[in-house]
C-alpha cells in the first residue's frame, strides 16, 4: 500500500494501513519491542535494524520488513530524498531560544496568503526534523522547519534534510552548552544549517552572532537587522511600548514601515522582527504584515506526556474559577512561584518551574488556559 505517514512512536499511530514504522534504537528504548503490538493494530510496513526471527515472520506473515544497518540514518535519508522533490521556499530556524515562537508566528503571518507546512510543536531534533520535512507535499507553498542541536556534527545532518533557502538565527544563549567549549563554538555549529542558503536573517546587534557569521564566510546574502545601525538592510528606527502592546517602526532598504504587536516583552519584540524580515523577503506587503502582526497570538507549547505536567490549581483572572479534569491532576513534587501574567489580551495564572529532576534543563512556565487545559511554555 501507499505510505503516507512515518512513525517512530507507537503511541502516535493514527492511520496504520498507510504507516511506515521505523524501529529506532535509542538510549531510552528499542522500537523493535513494539512491532508485534503495531502489527496487531494494523501496521504492515517496518524499517528495522534487527532481522525478525522465523517465528515472528510466521506470526506476522503479511508484514513487510526493510532491514537496514541504522534505522535513524534510514529515516533521515528518506526525508532528505523527499525534500529534494520540492522547489519552494524553506525557512530553516535555529538559535538557543525563540525557534518555536518564530515558527508559529510565521505560520500566522504567512498562512493567510501561503499554504504553509511547519514542524509540529518543537520537532527540531535528529528524529523530529525528518518527520517535519516528510509533511511537505504538492500543496506546500512555504515550509517552516526548526533545527536544534546539543552537540557537534548534528547540524550538518539536519542541513542535508532541511536544505533551507531562508535561514533565521534567533539568538545564542546557554542552552545545551555542556557539549561546546564556548558560545561561539556552539554558534558556529548552528550556522552550519545555513550553508548554501539564499539569505540569512539575524540580529546585527548581536556581537557573538555577527563574529561567527564573519568567520564562516557565508556566501548567502544577509538581512542583518539593527536597532542602532541605520546602514543595515532592516533598520529598526523606534520601539514604543504601551500598556499591552509595542509599536515598531522600521526602514527596509530605505522604505519606511511600522507595525504593532500585542506584547511588550523584549523577547517578543525580537522574535517579531525576525518574522518581519522573513515576510519582507517573501514580498508580503507592509500593510498586510501590520494587519497580521496585530493579531499574533502567544504560542504556548503543549507537552502531551503526563509525566512532565505539574499540578497547578487556581483561578483565571478573566473568567473566574477553572474546573480542571482529573486527567490534568496527578501527584508530582514540583516547586515554583505562582503568579499572574498577561500575554497580549489574555491573562493567565502561571507557575514557573525548574524541572531538572525529569531531565528538562530549562525553566518553564505552566499556564492554565481559558479552556482549562494545562500547557507548558518555554521561557
ABEGO torsion letter per residue (X at the ends): XBBABBBABAAABABAAABBBBBBBBAAEBAAAAAAAAAAAGBABBBBABBBBAAAAAABAABBBBBBABAAAAAAAAAAAAAAABBBBBBBBBEABGAAAAAAAAAAAAAAABBBBBBBEBBABAAAAAAAAAABBAABABBBBBBBBABBGAAAAAAAAAGBABBBBABBBABGAAABABAAAAAAAAAAAABGBABBBBBAABAAAAAAAAAAGBABBBBBBBAABAABABBBABBBBBAABBBBBBBBGGBBBBBBBABABAAAAAAAAAAAAAAAAAGBBAAAAAAAAAABBBBBBBBABAAABBBBBEBBAAAEBBBBBAAABBBBBBBBBBBBBBBEABBBBBBBBBAAAAGBABBBBBBBBAAGBBBBBBX
